Amino acid sequence: MRTYEIRADHDRTSIVVYQAYRPEIGRPAVERGRFGPPFSRTRMTWIKPSFLWLMARSDWARKPGQEMILAVRISREGWEEALSQAVPTHADRRLYRDGTEWRAAFKHARVHVQWDPERTLRGQPLDARSIQVGLSRHVIDRYADEWILDIQDMTPLARKIQRLLHDGASAKAGALVPRERVYPLDPELARRIGADV
């Protein structure tokens, strides 16, 4: 496992990203297969292809406001369009000469990219990084209206895995985690987001 690589559930045309929401947003999204009110199109929304990272962040769908885990399948075309507009959330010396150059780019960024420690089944941080992609209000309409192919409720699965872990059945729990593999990136796109080439 390389440090900076995207690992995701993906196929030839789509990729799955995860989000955690309160039920008032999550339930209608699952029913319609699209986000609608009270989903906000005026603030940044973050999408993450790592299931275990979101489990650690949401405490297995137990944190207030994160009680529903959604698997949002979007087009690879949309995913890569987002990445092509992304600027990292910190001044990565591999990408920018100095802080001034990064600040100028970040000020106008429509999409943010952040690399956080990937997580184990039990939530421990790893050296490998997991990508988060923040979509600003300038691209949320594209995400909500054009890129989304399907929305599934993963909350029952998350709670089942967490119960198995609590009961000491780690192997059974691990077998239920959605399979993620390396997502192939064009070298130029990889360099833009600070991924290993």
N, C-alpha and C positions, 0 to 999 in steps of 0.2 A: 504494500500500500504506500503510494507516494504521499508526500505531505499535503500538497495543494492539487487535488483532483476532484472532479465532480463524480460522486457515486449516486446512482439513482435507479429507480424502476423506470425503464424506458423501452420503447420499441422503435421501429423504423420511422414512425411519424409523430410520436408523442412522448411526453415525460410526465411523471407524477411528482407534484410538489405538495407539501403539507402545510396546513394552517390550523390554528386553534382559535375557536370563537365561542362566545356565549350562545346558548341555544336559540335566542331570538334571531340571531344571524344565521347560525348553522342549519337549523331545521328547514327554513324556507329555501336555502341554497340547495340542499339535498333534494327537496321536493321538486324544485324547478330546474335543477341542473345549471343554475345561473345565480349570481349574487344579485340581490335586490335590497331595498330598504329593510332594516336600518344599516346595511353595509355602507360604509362611507367611501365616496369617490373623491373626497377632498383632502384626505390625509394619506401618508405613505402606508402601503401594505407590504408585509414581508412574506416571501414564499421560500420554502426550504425543501430540498429533495431528500434530506436525511430524516427518516422516521424516528430513529433513536435520539437524534438531537432534539427533535420536538417533544419526545416523551420526557426527556430530562428537563426541558424548559417548562413544560406544562404540568410536570409531576403526574404524568399518566392521566391527563385530563381532569385533574383534581384542583388546579388553581382557579380561583375566581376569575371569570371572564374567559377561561380557556377550557370549558367543560365539554366542548365538542371538538373532536379531531376530524378534519376533513382531508381527504385525498382528492386533490384537484388535478385532473389530467388535462394538460394543455398541449398545444401543438409544439413540435420542436422548432418550427419556424418562429413562433411567438417567443419561445424561450431564448432562442439565439438572437432575436431582434432586441430583447431586453438586455442580454449580455453585451451586445454590440454598442449599447449606449451607457454602459456602466462605468462608474469610477469608484475605486475602493474607498472605504470610510477612513482610511489612514494613509499617510504618505509613505507608501511602499517604495523603498529605495531601489528595488528592481525595476520600477516603472517610471519614477520621477526623479529628476536631477536634484530637486530640493523641495522644501516645504512650500515655497512660493509657487512653484509650478503646479504642485498638487492642489493647493488651495484655489488657484484660478480654475482648474478643471472641475473641482468638486463643487464650487459655487454654482455652476451651471448644469450640474449632473441631473439627468432625468431619472437615472437608475443608480442605486448604490449597491455595492458588493462588500460583504463582510465575511471573513474566514474565521470561524470559531472552532475550538477543539471538538472533534468528533467524540461521540460518547459510546461507551460499552452498554451492554444490556442492562447493567445495574447503575448506569448513569455516570460512571467514572470517566474523566476526560482522557483523551488519547493525544498522542503527538500529531497524528493526522488531523487535517482540518476539514471542516464541513462548510459548504457555502450557504450563505443567506443572501437573497436578492431583494432589495427594497425598491418597490415601484412607486414613483411619485405620482401626484395627481395628474401629471402631464401624460402618463401612459396607462393609468388604471382603466380608463375606458377601453383601451385596446385589449387589456387583460380580461376584463369582465365581459365584454361584448363579442370579442373575436377569437381569442386564444383558447378559451375554455371549451373542452370537449365533453367533460363529464365531471360530476362531483359525487363522491361516495362518503358515507359516514363511517369512519374508522373507530369511533368511540367504543363500541362493544368489543372490538378486537383489542384495543389498547387496554381496556379494563380486564379482559381475560388474560392477557399476557402478564399484567401487573399482579393479578391474583395468583397465577402460577409461580411467579417469582417469589411472592410472599410465602407461598407454601413450600418453597424449596425445590420446585420442579424447573430448574433452569434450562435443561435440555428441551423440554416440551415448550417452554416459553420462547426460547431462541428459534425453534422450528417454525413458529408462527409469525416471526418478524418478516415484513415484506422484503423480498430479495432485491438488493441494489448492486449494480455493477458500474464499472467506469463508463462515464458518458464521453464519447469521442468529440473532441473539439478541434476545430481548425486552428493551426498554430498561431495565427494572427489574433484570433479571438481569445485563445488561451493566454497569450501575452498581455492582452488588454486587461484581463481580470486578475492577473497574477497567478494563474494556474501553472502547474508544471507542464512543460512542453515535452 
